[in-house]
């Protein structure tokens, strides 16, 4: 009988970073650390992972989508799967378009690739103590593999994790000064505040998103946030910036 392997699912954010540090520092069984590279990470995240590998003295296994996310977003042939539809079994569009809450094809790809690679190993998942409700997402898989939540067992909240990492010199190039979460820079599930911040403080990433939006051909797939396209949001933010400047001038003249 093969020994049970223990694998840490590592996103590179504050929670999973703190989790792996605690696992190593407290000598929990840990055979491998796995990171799924979407290709849509902040450059600062990739730098953080390289720094983290040197700090812990271990290589992190990088997994990748079976097809690049760019290809899946705007090129991949999509086949209709509705029996009563005339297009059933035929390609009816190219590309999934932007991910959405009801169409999280990116998350599905990530989970499938990680599950295939890790098999029946015991998985360490970095959910913090104040987000234990997220554990329900794994309940249906418990008959396939065991999920362990070290941060919940250790009582570490998200704030604890960030403080713990900062104390050890991990700063993510300042990403957490701008965002509460540092997932894919182009994630459509962020809030408007994050998009404004991205446009203002990370213009090269915002330009990349505008280009990505242009590549999507399907009109429904172009919808980025609450029915709006990325260009709709860009125009909105530009108008808001202009209004703020005008207001600033008015306030100055009144004073």
NUFI-723646 format. One record per residue (C-alpha): x negated, y, z negated; residue in three letters. Coordinates in steps of 0.25 Angstrom, whole numbers, plus 5000, padded with zeros to 4 digits. Each point is the difference from the previous one (the first is absolute). Layout:
<pts>
PT     c1     c2     c3     r
PT      X      Y      Z   ALA
...
</pts>
This chain:
<pts>
PT     c1     c2     c3     r
PT   5000   5000   5000   UNK
PT   4994   5013   5004   UNK
PT   4998   5011   4989   UNK
PT   5010   5011   5000   UNK
PT   4994   5013   5006   UNK
PT   5003   5014   4994   UNK
PT   5001   5011   5010   UNK
PT   5002   5015   4998   UNK
PT   5008   5008   5010   UNK
PT   4992   5013   5001   UNK
PT   5007   5012   5007   UNK
PT   4988   5009   4996   UNK
PT   5009   5010   4992   UNK
PT   4999   5003   4985   UNK
PT   5008   4989   4995   UNK
PT   4994   4988   5007   UNK
PT   4986   5007   4998   UNK
PT   5003   5000   4985   UNK
PT   5005   4986   5000   UNK
PT   4988   4994   5007   UNK
PT   4991   5008   4991   UNK
PT   5007   4994   4987   UNK
PT   5000   4986   5006   UNK
PT   4985   5000   5002   UNK
PT   4997   5008   4987   UNK
PT   5008   4990   4992   UNK
PT   4995   4988   5008   UNK
PT   5014   4995   5005   UNK
PT   4999   4989   5011   UNK
PT   4998   5007   5013   UNK
PT   4995   4992   5013   UNK
PT   5003   5011   5010   UNK
PT   5005   5014   5002   UNK
PT   5008   5003   5013   UNK
PT   5003   5013   5007   UNK
PT   5010   5001   5012   UNK
PT   4994   5011   5009   UNK
PT   5012   5006   5007   UNK
PT   4991   5009   5009   UNK
PT   5008   5012   4995   UNK
PT   4992   5002   4987   UNK
PT   4995   5014   4996   UNK
PT   4985   5001   5003   UNK
PT   4998   5002   4985   UNK
PT   5006   4987   4997   UNK
PT   4990   4992   5008   UNK
PT   4989   5008   4993   UNK
PT   5006   4996   4987   UNK
PT   5000   4986   5003   UNK
PT   4985   5000   5005   UNK
PT   4997   5007   4987   UNK
PT   5008   4990   4992   UNK
PT   4993   4988   5006   UNK
PT   4987   5005   4996   UNK
PT   5005   5003   4986   UNK
PT   5005   4986   4997   UNK
PT   4989   4993   5008   UNK
PT   5010   4992   5008   UNK
PT   5005   5000   5014   UNK
PT   5015   5003   5003   UNK
PT   5007   4991   5010   UNK
PT   5006   5009   5011   UNK
PT   5012   4994   5007   UNK
PT   5006   5007   5012   UNK
PT   5014   5000   5008   UNK
PT   5001   4989   5010   UNK
PT   5002   5011   5010   UNK
PT   4996   5014   4997   UNK
PT   5011   5009   4994   UNK
PT   4998   5010   5011   UNK
PT   5003   4989   5010   UNK
PT   5012   4996   4992   UNK
PT   5006   5014   4998   UNK
PT   5000   5004   5015   UNK
PT   4996   4989   5009   UNK
PT   5004   4986   4995   UNK
PT   5012   4994   5008   UNK
PT   5012   4998   4991   UNK
PT   5010   4989   5003   UNK
PT   5015   5001   4997   UNK
PT   5004   4990   4990   UNK
PT   5015   5001   5001   UNK
PT   5008   4988   5006   UNK
PT   5012   5008   5005   UNK
PT   4991   5011   5006   UNK
PT   4998   5000   5015   UNK
PT   4985   5003   4997   UNK
PT   4999   4988   4990   UNK
PT   4986   4994   5003   UNK
PT   4995   5011   5008   UNK
PT   4991   5012   4998   UNK
PT   5008   5012   4998   UNK
PT   4990   5010   4995   UNK
PT   4985   5001   4997   UNK
PT   4995   5003   4986   UNK
PT   5007   5000   4987   UNK
PT   4999   5015   4998   UNK
PT   4997   5007   4987   UNK
PT   5002   4990   4988   UNK
PT   5013   5004   4992   UNK
PT   5006   4995   4987   UNK
PT   5009   4991   5008   UNK
PT   4989   4996   5010   UNK
PT   4987   4997   4992   UNK
PT   4993   4992   5010   UNK
PT   4987   5005   4995   UNK
PT   5002   4994   4986   UNK
PT   5005   4987   5006   UNK
PT   4988   4999   5008   UNK
PT   4991   5003   4988   UNK
PT   5007   4990   4991   UNK
PT   5000   4989   5011   UNK
PT   4985   5001   5003   UNK
PT   4997   5000   4985   UNK
PT   5009   4988   4997   UNK
PT   4994   4992   5011   UNK
PT   4986   5003   4995   UNK
PT   5002   4998   4986   UNK
PT   5009   4988   5000   UNK
PT   5004   4994   4987   UNK
PT   4989   5008   4992   UNK
PT   5004   5008   4987   UNK
PT   5001   5014   5004   UNK
PT   4997   5012   4992   UNK
PT   5009   5012   5003   UNK
PT   4997   5014   4995   UNK
PT   5014   5005   4996   UNK
PT   4998   5009   4988   UNK
PT   5007   4999   4987   UNK
PT   5010   5011   5003   UNK
PT   5004   4994   5014   UNK
PT   5004   4986   4995   UNK
PT   5013   5000   5008   UNK
PT   4992   4998   5012   UNK
PT   4997   4986   4996   UNK
PT   5013   4996   5005   UNK
PT   4995   5000   5014   UNK
PT   4992   4988   4997   UNK
PT   5010   4992   4992   UNK
PT   5005   4992   5013   UNK
PT   4986   4996   5003   UNK
PT   4997   4994   4986   UNK
PT   5002   4986   5006   UNK
PT   4989   5002   5010   UNK
PT   4989   5006   4991   UNK
PT   4998   5007   4987   UNK
PT   4999   5015   4998   UNK
PT   4993   5006   4988   UNK
PT   5001   5014   4996   UNK
PT   4988   5004   4992   UNK
PT   5003   5015   4998   UNK
PT   5014   4996   4994   UNK
PT   4994   4990   4991   UNK
PT   4989   5011   4996   UNK
PT   5011   5011   4998   UNK
PT   4993   5009   5010   UNK
PT   5009   5011   5007   UNK
PT   4997   5007   5013   UNK
PT   4994   5012   4992   UNK
PT   4991   4990   4992   UNK
PT   4995   4994   5013   UNK
PT   4996   5013   5006   UNK
PT   4993   5005   4987   UNK
PT   4993   4987   4999   UNK
PT   4995   5001   5014   UNK
PT   4996   5014   5000   UNK
PT   4992   4997   4987   UNK
PT   4992   4990   5008   UNK
PT   4997   5010   5011   UNK
PT   5010   4996   5010   UNK
PT   5007   5013   5006   UNK
PT   5004   4996   5014   UNK
PT   4995   5012   5006   UNK
PT   5010   5008   4993   UNK
PT   5012   4993   5006   UNK
PT   5007   4999   4986   UNK
PT   4999   5015   4999   UNK
PT   5010   5001   5012   UNK
PT   5009   4988   4999   UNK
PT   5005   4991   4989   UNK
PT   4998   4988   5009   UNK
PT   4990   4998   5011   UNK
PT   5006   4989   5009   UNK
PT   4999   5001   5015   UNK
PT   4999   5015   5004   UNK
PT   5011   4999   5010   UNK
PT   5010   4993   4991   UNK
PT   5014   5005   5004   UNK
PT   5005   4996   4986   UNK
PT   4993   5011   4993   UNK
PT   5007   5013   4996   UNK
PT   5001   5013   5007   UNK
PT   4990   5006   4989   UNK
PT   4989   4990   5005   UNK
PT   5002   5003   5014   UNK
PT   4999   5015   4998   UNK
PT   4987   4997   4992   UNK
PT   4995   4991   5011   UNK
PT   5002   5010   5011   UNK
PT   4994   5012   4992   UNK
PT   4988   4992   4993   UNK
PT   4997   4989   5010   UNK
PT   5002   5006   5014   UNK
PT   4993   4989   5007   UNK
PT   5009   4989   4994   UNK
PT   5012   5009   5004   UNK
PT   4996   5002   5014   UNK
PT   4998   4985   5001   UNK
PT   5014   4998   4995   UNK
PT   5005   5009   5011   UNK
PT   4993   4992   5010   UNK
PT   5005   4987   4995   UNK
PT   5014   5006   5001   UNK
PT   4998   5003   5015   UNK
PT   4996   4986   5003   UNK
PT   5013   4994   4995   UNK
PT   5010   4999   5012   UNK
PT   5012   4995   4993   UNK
PT   5009   5012   4996   UNK
PT   5005   4993   4987   UNK
PT   4985   4996   4997   UNK
PT   4996   5014   5001   UNK
PT   5008   5003   4988   UNK
PT   4990   5003   4989   UNK
PT   5008   5005   4987   UNK
PT   5015   5001   4998   UNK
PT   5002   5000   5015   UNK
PT   4990   5010   5003   UNK
PT   4988   4998   5009   UNK
PT   4986   5004   4995   UNK
PT   5000   5012   5010   UNK
PT   5013   5004   4993   UNK
PT   4993   5000   4987   UNK
PT   4988   5008   5006   UNK
PT   5009   5011   5005   UNK
PT   5008   5001   4987   UNK
PT   4987   5001   4992   UNK
PT   4994   5010   5010   UNK
PT   5013   5009   4998   UNK
PT   4999   4998   4985   UNK
PT   4986   5005   5000   UNK
PT   5003   5012   5008   UNK
PT   5012   5003   4991   UNK
PT   4991   4999   4988   UNK
PT   4990   5010   5006   UNK
PT   5011   5010   5004   UNK
PT   5005   4999   4985   UNK
PT   4986   5002   4995   UNK
PT   4998   5013   5008   UNK
PT   5014   5005   4995   UNK
PT   4996   4997   4986   UNK
PT   4987   5007   5002   UNK
PT   5006   5013   5006   UNK
PT   5011   5000   4989   UNK
PT   4989   5000   4989   UNK
</pts>
